[in-house]
């Protein structure tokens, strides 16, 4: 297993370190060969992918039981957190992953077809919760479940200033529940199969401000002192 707690600050740009990646193994290995049980926690990742714009802030392919929590990612040309691999419904050992309480802002500054949190492939028991995503200028969704994404739960996130707050564009994406999120942008795309988007709250921030539960998510997201950090459950 891998546990990372670093501060990566690449401003001014570095020619040596362009992103933080969890490289994955492929195939249908037995449990003792799984790539998993990693933790990426309390990191600052900024200004990455200055030369190879298609790199992500954090990338994990076929992973099991991995947690990405309480990181801040910003000033990125492309996707902030990418989890999963395989643009189809091929089953693998990928499962039980958690993307929690991250503060992701000013991402997708250059490229398109990505998002703040981007997923691929079936990952049973995986959930995305407590994340605060802010300022996505390019198309697609802040939370972008791409082809084959399945068996996930996306809830208790706050999304602000994005073209679509959630993006599920084709029927190979299936069996995902998206609920109890807060957004100031009502636009969604949902062409998935058995993808339920329900009980989410559109907030007219100019008129009412963010409600208290949304403010709590925003305040808890990102890097925190170890004795202050709380993780969504």
KOLBA-742655 format. One line per 10 residues: number of its first residue (from 0); their letters; for each residue y, x, z of N, C-alpha, C, O. Coordinates in nm, 2 decimals, padded with zeros to 4 digits. Example, Ala and Ser with C-alpha at 12.3 -4.5 7.8 and 13.67 -1.06 7.14 Angstrom:
2
0) as) -00.57/01.32/00.78/-00.45/01.23/00.78/-00.33/01.32/00.78/-00.33/01.42/00.85 ~ -00.22/01.28/00.71/-00.11/01.37/00.71/00.00/01.29/00.79/00.11/01.34/00.80
// end
This chain:
233
0) xxxxxxxxxx) -00.12/00.08/00.00/00.00/00.00/00.00/00.12/00.09/00.00/00.12/00.21/00.03 ~ 00.24/00.03/-00.03/00.36/00.10/-00.04/00.47/00.02/00.03/00.48/-00.10/00.02 ~ 00.55/00.10/00.11/00.66/00.04/00.18/00.78/00.12/00.15/00.78/00.24/00.17 ~ 00.89/00.05/00.10/01.01/00.12/00.05/01.13/00.07/00.13/01.15/-00.05/00.14 ~ 01.21/00.16/00.19/01.33/00.12/00.25/01.43/00.23/00.22/01.44/00.33/00.29 ~ 01.51/00.21/00.11/01.59/00.32/00.05/01.73/00.26/00.03/01.75/00.14/00.04 ~ 01.82/00.35/00.00/01.95/00.30/-00.05/01.98/00.37/-00.18/02.00/00.50/-00.18 ~ 01.98/00.30/-00.29/02.00/00.35/-00.42/02.13/00.31/-00.47/02.16/00.20/-00.50 ~ 02.23/00.41/-00.47/02.36/00.38/-00.52/02.39/00.47/-00.64/02.40/00.59/-00.62 ~ 02.40/00.41/-00.75/02.41/00.49/-00.88/02.55/00.46/-00.94/02.55/00.43/-01.06
10) xxxxxxxxxx) 02.65/00.47/-00.86/02.78/00.46/-00.92/02.87/00.57/-00.85/02.90/00.56/-00.73 ~ 02.91/00.67/-00.93/02.90/00.68/-01.07/02.75/00.70/-01.12/02.66/00.73/-01.04 ~ 02.72/00.67/-01.25/02.59/00.67/-01.29/02.51/00.80/-01.27/02.57/00.91/-01.28 ~ 02.38/00.79/-01.25/02.29/00.90/-01.24/02.21/00.91/-01.37/02.17/00.81/-01.42 ~ 02.19/01.03/-01.42/02.10/01.04/-01.54/01.96/01.05/-01.50/01.87/01.06/-01.59 ~ 01.93/01.05/-01.38/01.79/01.07/-01.33/01.72/00.95/-01.28/01.60/00.93/-01.31 ~ 01.79/00.86/-01.22/01.72/00.74/-01.16/01.79/00.62/-01.21/01.91/00.59/-01.19 ~ 01.71/00.54/-01.29/01.77/00.43/-01.35/01.72/00.29/-01.30/01.79/00.19/-01.32 ~ 01.61/00.29/-01.23/01.57/00.16/-01.17/01.46/00.19/-01.06/01.41/00.31/-01.05 ~ 01.43/00.09/-00.99/01.32/00.10/-00.89/01.20/00.01/-00.94/01.22/-00.11/-00.96
20) xxxxxxxxxx) 01.09/00.07/-00.97/00.98/00.00/-01.02/00.85/00.01/-00.94/00.83/00.12/-00.88 ~ 00.78/-00.09/-00.93/00.65/-00.09/-00.88/00.56/-00.10/-01.00/00.54/-00.20/-01.06 ~ 00.49/00.01/-01.04/00.41/00.01/-01.15/00.27/-00.04/-01.11/00.22/-00.02/-01.00 ~ 00.21/-00.12/-01.20/00.10/-00.20/-01.17/-00.02/-00.15/-01.25/-00.01/-00.09/-01.35 ~ -00.14/-00.19/-01.20/-00.26/-00.17/-01.27/-00.30/-00.30/-01.34/-00.26/-00.41/-01.30 ~ -00.37/-00.29/-01.45/-00.40/-00.40/-01.54/-00.55/-00.44/-01.52/-00.63/-00.36/-01.47 ~ -00.58/-00.56/-01.56/-00.72/-00.60/-01.57/-00.76/-00.69/-01.45/-00.68/-00.74/-01.38 ~ -00.89/-00.70/-01.43/-00.95/-00.80/-01.34/-01.03/-00.72/-01.24/-01.15/-00.74/-01.22 ~ -00.97/-00.63/-01.17/-01.04/-00.54/-01.08/-01.09/-00.62/-00.95/-01.05/-00.73/-00.92 ~ -01.19/-00.55/-00.89/-01.23/-00.61/-00.76/-01.12/-00.59/-00.66/-01.03/-00.52/-00.68
30) xxxxxxxxxx) -01.14/-00.66/-00.54/-01.03/-00.67/-00.44/-00.99/-00.53/-00.39/-00.87/-00.51/-00.37 ~ -01.08/-00.44/-00.38/-01.05/-00.31/-00.33/-00.97/-00.22/-00.44/-00.93/-00.11/-00.40 ~ -00.96/-00.27/-00.56/-00.88/-00.20/-00.66/-00.75/-00.27/-00.69/-00.67/-00.22/-00.78 ~ -00.72/-00.38/-00.62/-00.59/-00.45/-00.65/-00.47/-00.36/-00.62/-00.48/-00.27/-00.53 ~ -00.37/-00.38/-00.70/-00.24/-00.31/-00.67/-00.16/-00.42/-00.59/-00.11/-00.52/-00.64 ~ -00.14/-00.39/-00.46/-00.07/-00.49/-00.38/-00.05/-00.44/-00.24/-00.06/-00.32/-00.20 ~ -00.01/-00.54/-00.15/00.02/-00.51/-00.01/00.14/-00.42/00.00/00.14/-00.33/00.09 ~ 00.24/-00.43/-00.09/00.36/-00.35/-00.09/00.47/-00.43/-00.02/00.47/-00.55/-00.01 ~ 00.57/-00.35/00.03/00.69/-00.41/00.09/00.81/-00.33/00.03/00.82/-00.21/00.04 ~ 00.91/-00.40/-00.02/01.04/-00.35/-00.07/01.14/-00.42/00.01/01.17/-00.54/-00.01
40) xxxxxxxxxx) 01.20/-00.35/00.11/01.28/-00.42/00.21/01.41/-00.34/00.24/01.42/-00.22/00.25 ~ 01.52/-00.42/00.24/01.65/-00.37/00.30/01.71/-00.26/00.21/01.76/-00.16/00.27 ~ 01.70/-00.27/00.08/01.76/-00.17/-00.01/01.88/-00.21/-00.08/01.91/-00.33/-00.10 ~ 01.97/-00.12/-00.11/02.08/-00.14/-00.20/02.04/-00.08/-00.34/02.01/00.04/-00.35 ~ 02.05/-00.16/-00.44/02.01/-00.12/-00.58/02.13/-00.16/-00.67/02.15/-00.28/-00.69 ~ 02.20/-00.07/-00.72/02.32/-00.10/-00.79/02.34/00.00/-00.91/02.30/00.11/-00.90 ~ 02.40/-00.05/-01.02/02.44/00.04/-01.13/02.32/00.10/-01.19/02.33/00.21/-01.25 ~ 02.20/00.04/-01.19/02.08/00.10/-01.25/02.08/00.07/-01.40/02.16/-00.01/-01.46 ~ 01.98/00.13/-01.47/01.96/00.11/-01.61/02.08/00.14/-01.70/02.12/00.06/-01.79 ~ 02.14/00.25/-01.67/02.26/00.29/-01.74/02.23/00.34/-01.88/02.32/00.33/-01.97
50) xxxxxxxxxx) 02.12/00.39/-01.91/02.08/00.44/-02.04/01.98/00.34/-02.11/02.00/00.30/-02.22 ~ 01.87/00.31/-02.04/01.77/00.22/-02.09/01.80/00.08/-02.03/01.75/00.04/-01.92 ~ 01.88/00.00/-02.10/01.94/-00.12/-02.05/01.83/-00.23/-02.02/01.86/-00.32/-01.94 ~ 01.71/-00.21/-02.07/01.61/-00.31/-02.05/01.53/-00.30/-01.92/01.44/-00.38/-01.89 ~ 01.56/-00.20/-01.84/01.50/-00.18/-01.71/01.55/-00.28/-01.61/01.67/-00.33/-01.62 ~ 01.47/-00.32/-01.52/01.51/-00.41/-01.41/01.54/-00.34/-01.29/01.51/-00.22/-01.27 ~ 01.61/-00.41/-01.20/01.64/-00.35/-01.07/01.51/-00.32/-00.99/01.49/-00.21/-00.94 ~ 01.43/-00.42/-00.98/01.30/-00.41/-00.92/01.20/-00.47/-01.01/01.22/-00.58/-01.06 ~ 01.09/-00.40/-01.04/00.99/-00.45/-01.13/00.85/-00.44/-01.07/00.81/-00.33/-01.03 ~ 00.78/-00.55/-01.07/00.63/-00.55/-01.03/00.55/-00.63/-01.13/00.59/-00.74/-01.16
60) xxxxxxxxxx) 00.45/-00.57/-01.18/00.36/-00.64/-01.28/00.25/-00.72/-01.21/00.28/-00.82/-01.14 ~ 00.13/-00.67/-01.23/00.02/-00.74/-01.16/00.01/-00.69/-01.01/-00.03/-00.58/-00.99 ~ 00.06/-00.77/-00.92/00.07/-00.74/-00.78/00.01/-00.85/-00.70/00.01/-00.97/-00.74 ~ -00.05/-00.81/-00.58/-00.10/-00.91/-00.49/-00.04/-00.89/-00.35/-00.02/-00.77/-00.31 ~ 00.00/-00.99/-00.28/00.04/-00.99/-00.14/00.15/-00.89/-00.12/00.15/-00.81/-00.03 ~ 00.25/-00.89/-00.21/00.37/-00.80/-00.20/00.49/-00.88/-00.16/00.51/-00.99/-00.21 ~ 00.57/-00.82/-00.08/00.70/-00.88/-00.03/00.82/-00.80/-00.08/00.82/-00.68/-00.06 ~ 00.91/-00.87/-00.14/01.04/-00.81/-00.18/01.15/-00.89/-00.10/01.18/-01.00/-00.14 ~ 01.21/-00.83/00.00/01.29/-00.91/00.09/01.41/-00.83/00.14/01.41/-00.71/00.15 ~ 01.52/-00.90/00.16/01.65/-00.85/00.22/01.70/-00.73/00.14/01.75/-00.64/00.20
70) xxxxxxxxxx) 01.69/-00.74/00.01/01.76/-00.63/-00.07/01.89/-00.69/-00.13/01.90/-00.81/-00.15 ~ 01.98/-00.60/-00.16/02.10/-00.64/-00.24/02.09/-00.56/-00.37/02.07/-00.44/-00.38 ~ 02.10/-00.64/-00.48/02.10/-00.59/-00.62/02.22/-00.64/-00.69/02.25/-00.76/-00.69 ~ 02.29/-00.54/-00.75/02.41/-00.59/-00.83/02.45/-00.48/-00.93/02.40/-00.37/-00.93 ~ 02.54/-00.53/-01.02/02.59/-00.44/-01.13/02.48/-00.39/-01.22/02.46/-00.27/-01.23 ~ 02.41/-00.49/-01.27/02.29/-00.46/-01.35/02.30/-00.52/-01.49/02.36/-00.63/-01.51 ~ 02.26/-00.44/-01.59/02.27/-00.49/-01.73/02.17/-00.60/-01.76/02.18/-00.67/-01.86 ~ 02.06/-00.61/-01.69/01.95/-00.69/-01.72/01.90/-00.76/-01.59/01.97/-00.78/-01.50 ~ 01.77/-00.80/-01.59/01.71/-00.87/-01.48/01.72/-00.79/-01.35/01.70/-00.67/-01.35 ~ 01.74/-00.86/-01.24/01.74/-00.80/-01.11/01.60/-00.78/-01.05/01.56/-00.66/-01.03
80) xxxxxxxxxx) 01.52/-00.88/-01.04/01.39/-00.87/-00.99/01.29/-00.94/-01.09/01.31/-01.06/-01.12 ~ 01.20/-00.86/-01.13/01.10/-00.92/-01.23/00.96/-00.90/-01.16/00.92/-00.80/-01.12 ~ 00.88/-01.01/-01.16/00.75/-01.01/-01.09/00.65/-01.08/-01.18/00.67/-01.20/-01.22 ~ 00.54/-01.01/-01.22/00.44/-01.07/-01.30/00.43/-01.00/-01.43/00.52/-00.93/-01.48 ~ 00.32/-01.03/-01.50/00.29/-00.98/-01.64/00.20/-01.07/-01.71/00.14/-01.16/-01.65 ~ 00.20/-01.06/-01.84/00.11/-01.14/-01.92/00.18/-01.27/-01.96/00.21/-01.36/-01.88 ~ 00.21/-01.29/-02.09/00.28/-01.40/-02.14/00.19/-01.52/-02.17/00.20/-01.58/-02.28 ~ 00.09/-01.54/-02.09/-00.01/-01.64/-02.12/-00.07/-01.69/-01.99/-00.01/-01.66/-01.88 ~ -00.17/-01.77/-02.00/-00.23/-01.83/-01.88/-00.36/-01.76/-01.83/-00.45/-01.81/-01.77 ~ -00.36/-01.63/-01.87/-00.48/-01.55/-01.83/-00.47/-01.52/-01.68/-00.37/-01.47/-01.63
90) xxxxxxxxxx) -00.58/-01.55/-01.61/-00.58/-01.53/-01.47/-00.60/-01.38/-01.43/-00.67/-01.31/-01.51 ~ -00.55/-01.34/-01.33/-00.56/-01.20/-01.28/-00.57/-01.21/-01.12/-00.57/-01.32/-01.07 ~ -00.56/-01.09/-01.06/-00.56/-01.09/-00.92/-00.42/-01.11/-00.86/-00.40/-01.12/-00.74 ~ -00.32/-01.13/-00.95/-00.18/-01.15/-00.90/-00.17/-01.27/-00.82/-00.20/-01.38/-00.87 ~ -00.12/-01.26/-00.69/-00.12/-01.38/-00.61/-00.05/-01.34/-00.47/-00.03/-01.22/-00.44 ~ -00.01/-01.44/-00.40/00.04/-01.42/-00.27/00.16/-01.33/-00.26/00.18/-01.27/-00.15 ~ 00.25/-01.33/-00.36/00.37/-01.25/-00.35/00.49/-01.33/-00.30/00.49/-01.45/-00.31 ~ 00.59/-01.26/-00.25/00.70/-01.33/-00.18/00.83/-01.25/-00.22/00.84/-01.13/-00.20 ~ 00.93/-01.33/-00.27/01.06/-01.28/-00.30/01.15/-01.36/-00.21/01.18/-01.48/-00.23 ~ 01.21/-01.29/-00.11/01.27/-01.36/00.01/01.40/-01.30/00.04/01.42/-01.17/00.05
100) xxxxxxxxxx) 01.51/-01.38/00.06/01.63/-01.34/00.13/01.70/-01.22/00.06/01.76/-01.14/00.13 ~ 01.70/-01.22/-00.07/01.77/-01.12/-00.15/01.90/-01.17/-00.19/01.92/-01.29/-00.22 ~ 02.00/-01.08/-00.19/02.14/-01.11/-00.24/02.15/-01.04/-00.38/02.15/-00.92/-00.39 ~ 02.16/-01.12/-00.48/02.15/-01.07/-00.62/02.28/-01.12/-00.69/02.30/-01.24/-00.70 ~ 02.36/-01.03/-00.73/02.49/-01.07/-00.79/02.53/-00.98/-00.90/02.50/-00.86/-00.90 ~ 02.61/-01.03/-01.00/02.66/-00.96/-01.11/02.55/-00.88/-01.18/02.55/-00.76/-01.20 ~ 02.46/-00.96/-01.23/02.34/-00.91/-01.30/02.35/-00.97/-01.44/02.43/-01.05/-01.47 ~ 02.25/-00.93/-01.53/02.25/-00.98/-01.67/02.39/-00.95/-01.74/02.44/-01.04/-01.81 ~ 02.45/-00.84/-01.71/02.58/-00.81/-01.76/02.59/-00.77/-01.90/02.69/-00.78/-01.97 ~ 02.47/-00.73/-01.96/02.47/-00.68/-02.10/02.37/-00.75/-02.19/02.41/-00.80/-02.29
110) xxxxxxxxxx) 02.25/-00.76/-02.14/02.14/-00.82/-02.22/02.12/-00.97/-02.19/02.18/-01.03/-02.11 ~ 02.03/-01.03/-02.27/01.99/-01.17/-02.25/01.84/-01.18/-02.23/01.77/-01.08/-02.23 ~ 01.79/-01.30/-02.22/01.65/-01.33/-02.20/01.60/-01.27/-02.07/01.50/-01.20/-02.07 ~ 01.67/-01.29/-01.96/01.63/-01.24/-01.83/01.70/-01.33/-01.73/01.76/-01.43/-01.76 ~ 01.69/-01.29/-01.60/01.75/-01.37/-01.50/01.77/-01.29/-01.37/01.74/-01.17/-01.36 ~ 01.81/-01.35/-01.27/01.82/-01.29/-01.14/01.69/-01.26/-01.08/01.66/-01.16/-01.03 ~ 01.60/-01.37/-01.09/01.46/-01.35/-01.05/01.38/-01.41/-01.17/01.40/-01.52/-01.21 ~ 01.29/-01.33/-01.22/01.22/-01.36/-01.34/01.07/-01.34/-01.31/01.03/-01.24/-01.26 ~ 00.99/-01.44/-01.35/00.84/-01.43/-01.33/00.77/-01.45/-01.46/00.81/-01.52/-01.55 ~ 00.64/-01.40/-01.46/00.55/-01.41/-01.57/00.41/-01.43/-01.51/00.38/-01.37/-01.41
120) xxxxxxxxxx) 00.33/-01.52/-01.58/00.19/-01.52/-01.54/00.16/-01.60/-01.42/00.24/-01.62/-01.33 ~ 00.03/-01.65/-01.41/-00.01/-01.72/-01.28/-00.01/-01.63/-01.16/-00.06/-01.52/-01.17 ~ 00.04/-01.68/-01.05/00.04/-01.61/-00.93/00.03/-01.70/-00.81/00.12/-01.74/-00.74 ~ -00.10/-01.75/-00.79/-00.12/-01.85/-00.68/-00.07/-01.81/-00.55/-00.08/-01.69/-00.51 ~ 00.00/-01.90/-00.48/00.05/-01.87/-00.34/00.17/-01.79/-00.34/00.21/-01.74/-00.23 ~ 00.24/-01.78/-00.45/00.36/-01.70/-00.46/00.48/-01.79/-00.43/00.49/-01.90/-00.48 ~ 00.58/-01.74/-00.35/00.70/-01.82/-00.33/00.83/-01.74/-00.34/00.83/-01.62/-00.30 ~ 00.94/-01.81/-00.38/01.07/-01.75/-00.39/01.16/-01.84/-00.30/01.18/-01.95/-00.32 ~ 01.21/-01.77/-00.19/01.29/-01.85/-00.10/01.40/-01.77/-00.03/01.38/-01.65/-00.01 ~ 01.51/-01.84/00.00/01.61/-01.77/00.08/01.70/-01.68/00.00/01.77/-01.60/00.06
130) xxxxxxxxxx) 01.69/-01.68/-00.13/01.77/-01.59/-00.21/01.91/-01.65/-00.25/01.92/-01.77/-00.27 ~ 02.00/-01.56/-00.26/02.14/-01.60/-00.30/02.17/-01.53/-00.43/02.18/-01.40/-00.43 ~ 02.19/-01.60/-00.54/02.21/-01.55/-00.67/02.35/-01.59/-00.72/02.38/-01.71/-00.72 ~ 02.43/-01.49/-00.76/02.57/-01.52/-00.79/02.61/-01.44/-00.92/02.59/-01.32/-00.93 ~ 02.68/-01.51/-01.01/02.74/-01.45/-01.13/02.65/-01.39/-01.23/02.62/-01.27/-01.23 ~ 02.60/-01.48/-01.31/02.52/-01.44/-01.43/02.59/-01.49/-01.55/02.60/-01.61/-01.58 ~ 02.65/-01.39/-01.63/02.73/-01.43/-01.75/02.65/-01.47/-01.87/02.69/-01.55/-01.95 ~ 02.52/-01.41/-01.89/02.45/-01.44/-02.01/02.35/-01.55/-02.00/02.33/-01.61/-01.89 ~ 02.30/-01.60/-02.11/02.22/-01.72/-02.11/02.09/-01.70/-02.04/02.06/-01.59/-01.98 ~ 02.01/-01.81/-02.04/01.89/-01.83/-01.96/01.92/-01.85/-01.81/02.04/-01.88/-01.78
140) xxxxxxxxxx) 01.82/-01.85/-01.73/01.84/-01.91/-01.60/01.85/-01.80/-01.49/01.79/-01.69/-01.50 ~ 01.92/-01.83/-01.38/01.93/-01.74/-01.27/01.79/-01.72/-01.21/01.75/-01.61/-01.18 ~ 01.71/-01.84/-01.20/01.57/-01.83/-01.16/01.50/-01.87/-01.29/01.50/-01.98/-01.34 ~ 01.43/-01.77/-01.35/01.37/-01.79/-01.48/01.22/-01.77/-01.47/01.17/-01.66/-01.46 ~ 01.15/-01.88/-01.47/01.00/-01.88/-01.48/00.96/-01.88/-01.62/00.97/-01.98/-01.69 ~ 00.91/-01.76/-01.67/00.88/-01.75/-01.81/00.73/-01.78/-01.83/00.66/-01.83/-01.74 ~ 00.68/-01.74/-01.95/00.55/-01.79/-02.00/00.44/-01.76/-01.90/00.42/-01.65/-01.85 ~ 00.35/-01.86/-01.89/00.23/-01.85/-01.80/00.26/-01.86/-01.65/00.17/-01.86/-01.57 ~ 00.39/-01.85/-01.61/00.42/-01.86/-01.47/00.35/-01.99/-01.41/00.37/-02.10/-01.47 ~ 00.28/-01.98/-01.30/00.21/-02.09/-01.24/00.18/-02.07/-01.10/00.17/-01.96/-01.05
150) xxxxxxxxxx) 00.16/-02.19/-01.03/00.12/-02.19/-00.89/00.22/-02.12/-00.80/00.18/-02.04/-00.71 ~ 00.34/-02.15/-00.82/00.45/-02.09/-00.74/00.53/-02.20/-00.67/00.53/-02.32/-00.71 ~ 00.61/-02.16/-00.57/00.70/-02.25/-00.50/00.83/-02.19/-00.49/00.84/-02.08/-00.43 ~ 00.94/-02.25/-00.54/01.07/-02.20/-00.54/01.16/-02.29/-00.46/01.18/-02.41/-00.50 ~ 01.21/-02.25/-00.34/01.28/-02.34/-00.26/01.39/-02.26/-00.17/01.38/-02.14/-00.15 ~ 01.48/-02.34/-00.12/01.58/-02.28/-00.02/01.66/-02.16/-00.08/01.68/-02.07/-00.01 ~ 01.69/-02.17/-00.21/01.77/-02.07/-00.27/01.91/-02.13/-00.30/01.93/-02.25/-00.31 ~ 02.01/-02.04/-00.31/02.15/-02.08/-00.35/02.18/-02.01/-00.48/02.16/-01.88/-00.49 ~ 02.22/-02.08/-00.58/02.25/-02.03/-00.71/02.40/-02.07/-00.75/02.43/-02.19/-00.74 ~ 02.48/-01.97/-00.78/02.62/-02.00/-00.81/02.66/-01.92/-00.94/02.63/-01.80/-00.96
160) xxxxxxxxxx) 02.73/-01.99/-01.02/02.79/-01.93/-01.15/02.68/-01.87/-01.24/02.68/-01.75/-01.26 ~ 02.60/-01.96/-01.29/02.50/-01.92/-01.38/02.49/-02.03/-01.49/02.52/-02.15/-01.46 ~ 02.45/-02.00/-01.62/02.45/-02.10/-01.72/02.35/-02.21/-01.69/02.37/-02.33/-01.71 ~ 02.23/-02.17/-01.64/02.13/-02.26/-01.59/02.08/-02.21/-01.46/02.05/-02.09/-01.45 ~ 02.07/-02.29/-01.36/02.03/-02.24/-01.23/01.87/-02.22/-01.23/01.83/-02.13/-01.15 ~ 01.80/-02.30/-01.30/01.66/-02.28/-01.31/01.62/-02.30/-01.46/01.67/-02.39/-01.53 ~ 01.52/-02.22/-01.51/01.49/-02.22/-01.65/01.34/-02.21/-01.67/01.28/-02.11/-01.64 ~ 01.29/-02.32/-01.72/01.14/-02.33/-01.75/01.13/-02.39/-01.89/01.14/-02.51/-01.91 ~ 01.11/-02.30/-01.98/01.14/-02.34/-02.12/01.02/-02.38/-02.21/01.04/-02.43/-02.32 ~ 00.89/-02.36/-02.16/00.78/-02.39/-02.25/00.66/-02.44/-02.17/00.66/-02.42/-02.04
170) xxxxxxxxxx) 00.57/-02.51/-02.23/00.46/-02.58/-02.16/00.35/-02.49/-02.11/00.27/-02.54/-02.04 ~ 00.36/-02.36/-02.14/00.26/-02.27/-02.08/00.29/-02.24/-01.93/00.21/-02.19/-01.86 ~ 00.41/-02.28/-01.89/00.46/-02.26/-01.75/00.41/-02.39/-01.68/00.45/-02.50/-01.72 ~ 00.34/-02.38/-01.57/00.28/-02.50/-01.51/00.26/-02.49/-01.36/00.25/-02.38/-01.30 ~ 00.25/-02.61/-01.30/00.22/-02.62/-01.16/00.31/-02.53/-01.07/00.27/-02.45/-00.99 ~ 00.44/-02.56/-01.08/00.54/-02.50/-01.00/00.62/-02.61/-00.94/00.66/-02.71/-01.00 ~ 00.65/-02.59/-00.81/00.74/-02.68/-00.74/00.87/-02.61/-00.71/00.88/-02.50/-00.65 ~ 00.98/-02.68/-00.75/01.12/-02.62/-00.73/01.19/-02.73/-00.65/01.23/-02.84/-00.70 ~ 01.22/-02.70/-00.52/01.28/-02.81/-00.44/01.37/-02.74/-00.33/01.36/-02.63/-00.29 ~ 01.47/-02.83/-00.28/01.55/-02.79/-00.17/01.64/-02.67/-00.20/01.66/-02.59/-00.11
180) xxxxxxxxxx) 01.68/-02.65/-00.32/01.78/-02.55/-00.36/01.92/-02.60/-00.37/01.94/-02.72/-00.38 ~ 02.02/-02.51/-00.36/02.16/-02.55/-00.37/02.22/-02.48/-00.49/02.20/-02.36/-00.51 ~ 02.30/-02.55/-00.57/02.36/-02.49/-00.68/02.50/-02.56/-00.71/02.52/-02.68/-00.69 ~ 02.59/-02.48/-00.77/02.72/-02.53/-00.82/02.71/-02.56/-00.97/02.81/-02.59/-01.03 ~ 02.59/-02.54/-01.03/02.57/-02.56/-01.17/02.45/-02.66/-01.19/02.34/-02.62/-01.16 ~ 02.48/-02.78/-01.24/02.37/-02.87/-01.25/02.27/-02.85/-01.36/02.16/-02.91/-01.37 ~ 02.30/-02.76/-01.46/02.22/-02.74/-01.58/02.09/-02.68/-01.55/02.08/-02.58/-01.48 ~ 01.98/-02.74/-01.60/01.85/-02.69/-01.59/01.78/-02.70/-01.73/01.82/-02.78/-01.81 ~ 01.67/-02.62/-01.74/01.58/-02.65/-01.85/01.44/-02.66/-01.79/01.40/-02.58/-01.71 ~ 01.37/-02.77/-01.82/01.24/-02.79/-01.77/01.15/-02.85/-01.88/01.15/-02.97/-01.90
190) xxxxxxxxxx) 01.08/-02.76/-01.95/00.98/-02.81/-02.05/00.84/-02.77/-02.01/00.75/-02.76/-02.09 ~ 00.82/-02.74/-01.88/00.69/-02.70/-01.83/00.59/-02.81/-01.81/00.63/-02.93/-01.83 ~ 00.47/-02.78/-01.78/00.37/-02.87/-01.75/00.34/-02.88/-01.60/00.31/-02.79/-01.53 ~ 00.36/-03.00/-01.55/00.35/-03.03/-01.41/00.44/-02.93/-01.33/00.40/-02.88/-01.22 ~ 00.56/-02.92/-01.38/00.66/-02.85/-01.31/00.76/-02.95/-01.24/00.82/-03.03/-01.32 ~ 00.76/-02.96/-01.11/00.84/-03.06/-01.04/00.97/-02.99/-00.99/00.96/-02.90/-00.91 ~ 01.08/-03.05/-01.03/01.21/-03.00/-00.99/01.28/-03.12/-00.92/01.32/-03.22/-00.98 ~ 01.28/-03.12/-00.78/01.31/-03.24/-00.71/01.39/-03.20/-00.58/01.37/-03.09/-00.52 ~ 01.47/-03.29/-00.53/01.54/-03.28/-00.40/01.63/-03.15/-00.39/01.63/-03.09/-00.29 ~ 01.69/-03.11/-00.50/01.78/-03.00/-00.51/01.92/-03.06/-00.50/01.95/-03.18/-00.54
200) xxxxxxxxxx) 02.02/-02.99/-00.45/02.15/-03.04/-00.43/02.25/-02.97/-00.51/02.27/-02.85/-00.50 ~ 02.32/-03.05/-00.60/02.44/-03.00/-00.67/02.56/-03.01/-00.58/02.58/-03.12/-00.53 ~ 02.63/-02.90/-00.57/02.75/-02.90/-00.48/02.87/-02.87/-00.56/02.89/-02.78/-00.63 ~ 02.97/-02.96/-00.55/03.10/-02.94/-00.60/03.18/-02.86/-00.50/03.24/-02.91/-00.41 ~ 03.17/-02.73/-00.51/03.22/-02.64/-00.41/03.37/-02.65/-00.40/03.43/-02.64/-00.28 ~ 03.44/-02.68/-00.51/03.59/-02.69/-00.50/03.63/-02.81/-00.41/03.72/-02.81/-00.33 ~ 03.55/-02.92/-00.42/03.58/-03.04/-00.34/03.53/-03.04/-00.20/03.60/-03.08/-00.11 ~ 03.41/-02.98/-00.18/03.35/-03.00/-00.05/03.31/-02.87/00.02/03.29/-02.87/00.14 ~ 03.31/-02.76/-00.05/03.26/-02.63/00.00/03.11/-02.64/00.01/03.05/-02.75/-00.01 ~ 03.04/-02.53/00.04/02.90/-02.53/00.05/02.86/-02.60/00.18/02.92/-02.58/00.29
210) xxxxxxxxxx) 02.75/-02.67/00.18/02.70/-02.73/00.31/02.64/-02.63/00.40/02.61/-02.51/00.36 ~ 02.63/-02.66/00.53/02.59/-02.56/00.63/02.45/-02.50/00.59/02.44/-02.38/00.61 ~ 02.35/-02.57/00.55/02.22/-02.50/00.52/02.24/-02.40/00.40/02.18/-02.29/00.41 ~ 02.32/-02.43/00.31/02.35/-02.33/00.20/02.42/-02.21/00.25/02.39/-02.09/00.22 ~ 02.52/-02.23/00.34/02.59/-02.11/00.40/02.50/-02.03/00.48/02.51/-01.90/00.48 ~ 02.40/-02.09/00.55/02.31/-02.01/00.63/02.22/-01.92/00.54/02.19/-01.81/00.57 ~ 02.18/-01.98/00.42/02.10/-01.90/00.33/02.18/-01.78/00.28/02.14/-01.67/00.27 ~ 02.31/-01.81/00.24/02.40/-01.70/00.18/02.42/-01.59/00.29/02.42/-01.47/00.25 ~ 02.44/-01.63/00.41/02.47/-01.53/00.52/02.35/-01.45/00.55/02.36/-01.34/00.60 ~ 02.23/-01.51/00.54/02.11/-01.44/00.57/02.05/-01.35/00.46/01.96/-01.27/00.49
220) xxxxxxxxxx) 02.10/-01.37/00.34/02.05/-01.29/00.22/02.11/-01.15/00.22/02.22/-01.13/00.27 ~ 02.03/-01.06/00.16/02.07/-00.92/00.15/02.04/-00.84/00.26/01.97/-00.87/00.36 ~ 02.09/-00.71/00.26/02.06/-00.61/00.36/02.12/-00.65/00.50/02.23/-00.70/00.50 ~ 02.04/-00.63/00.60/02.09/-00.66/00.73/02.04/-00.56/00.83/01.94/-00.49/00.80 ~ 02.10/-00.55/00.95/02.04/-00.47/01.05/01.90/-00.52/01.08/01.88/-00.64/01.08 ~ 01.81/-00.43/01.12/01.67/-00.47/01.14/01.66/-00.58/01.25/01.58/-00.66/01.25 ~ 01.75/-00.57/01.35/01.74/-00.67/01.46/01.81/-00.80/01.43/01.80/-00.90/01.50 ~ 01.88/-00.81/01.31/01.94/-00.93/01.27/01.87/-01.00/01.15/01.89/-01.12/01.13 ~ 01.78/-00.93/01.08/01.72/-00.99/00.96/01.63/-01.10/01.00/01.55/-01.09/01.10 ~ 01.64/-01.21/00.92/01.54/-01.32/00.93/01.48/-01.34/00.79/01.56/-01.33/00.69
230) xxx) 01.36/-01.37/00.79/01.29/-01.39/00.66/01.25/-01.54/00.65/01.19/-01.60/00.74 ~ 01.28/-01.60/00.53/01.25/-01.73/00.50/01.10/-01.75/00.51/01.02/-01.66/00.48 ~ 01.06/-01.87/00.55/00.91/-01.90/00.56/00.88/-02.03/00.50/00.77/-02.08/00.50
// end
